[in-house]
Amino acid sequence: DADVTQTPRNRITKTGKRIMLECSQTKGHDRMYWYRQDPGLGLRLIYYSFDVKDINKGEISDGYSVSRQAQAKFSLSLESAIPNQTALYFCATSDQPSDRAYNEQFFGPGTRLTVL
Amino acid sequence: LAKTTQPISMDSYEGQEVNITCSHNNIATNDYITWYQQFPSQGPRFIIQGYKTKVTNEVASLFIPADRKSSTLSLPRVSLSDTAVYYCLVGDMGWDTDKLIFGTGTRLQVFP
């Protein structure tokens, strides 16, 4: 979805390096999420933010940190990358639930990260 | 948190109707059922959502029986471009979005 962009799209790095993945959105949504996907597996939630001052850990937050710089920007950092963090990373956004149905998430194109 | 169970994979041919069933035996009263589609190397995309009975949009239909312990995504007359992974999610979309689990999904392969 062009409204949610991720940079970089691909990154190869070495063990121990600090890496930042960035996500920007023009949808005006308050809620933003970071997921990782390993080959053949579903998505797992790393961190999520319901507004600029709100940060929450997801299912697999160890080894990751996030920063919500503005409503439109949500960054994911790997403080010291390790090989098992090699995965496809997705950012997503969703609106505040004004209607309990149709609170869908909109995903970015993904960042493929390889840690050697 | 309602756990979902879906077939790992399904095969079909172009022009056929495909039905993918998801089991969610411990669905809660406030939970909705949502389906996403994911193409290789792309993020998931919302397909359809429902609470009970039947929901239809331009892409698919969602059938939910009265007990809501299962749901069926129906794709009419599939084409090669429907080859993708389909995820069934169950949860309270209003406030527990963070608890929604994508699982491994159902990998649909459509053949010519």
Interface residues (C-beta under 8 A of the other chain):
Chain A: D1 V4 R31 Y33 Y35 G40 L41 G42 L43 R44 L45 Y48 N56 G58 L88 F90 A92 S94 P97 R100 A101 Y102 N103 E104 Q105 F106 F107 G108 P109 G110 R112
Chain B: N30 Y32 T34 S41 Q42 G43 P44 R45 F46 Q49 Y51 Y87 D92 M93 G94 W95 T97 D98 I101 F102 G103 T104 G105
